[in-house]
Amino acid sequence: GGGDAGAGVGGRAFRISFAGELAYELAVPARFGGALMERLMAAGEVLGVVPYGTEALGVLRIEKGHAAGAELDGRTTAGDRGLGRMLSKKKDFCGRVLAHREGLVDETRPALVGLRVVGDGKLSAGAHLFASGAARTVEGDQGWVSSVAWSPALGAMIGLGFLADGRARLGERVMASDPIRGRETACEVVSAHFVDPQGERLRG
């Protein structure tokens, strides 16, 4: 809706959350951005408000299981990301025919999962996922790691990835193989929603 960005400058407030927290985005003409930021920081000083950057935002969105560029690379579908219920079964929409092709609705397709490193290994985006003990071959490849971060909230290295029949494999251990960096990392397959899985923070 509309609002006043201060000093008579019009703006818009959007209740949007990229990180799964109760959040708002404020839009004002670019030339007023700096002044608005200064006003917000001054008003929030009593609350201990601090700015944060895109690296922190990236960690928050991985902890929440929100898909971003690395998960939206043209190989994945809404169903792969757990969003299939958002595709109308009654109404037409752009991409409807493609979205319902046999290969794209196969339940065993790689699905978005969370990966929690077992022990103190390092996880790399781009690593390939294999069943424990499986040969590191193209035929044995079961998916890939799309995003990784150290989670301060969990005190662990976590990641998002796509694993064949992933939703049925929660609790299983898989190996993330990164031959470029010479890493073999054991991971537990978990829900992609590491933090606040019920979305209570988002609702405030």
Secondary structure, 3 states (H helix, E strand, C coil): CEEECCCCCEEEEECCCCCCCCCCEEECCHHHHHHHHHHHHHHCHHHCCCCCCHHHHHHHHHHHCCCCHHHCCCCCCCCCCCCHHHCCCCCCCCCHHHHCCHHHCCCCCEEEEEEEECCCCCCCCCCEEEECCCCCCCCCCCEEEEEEEEECCCCEEEEEEEEECHHHCCCCEEEEEECCCCEEEEEEEECCCCCCCCCHHHHC
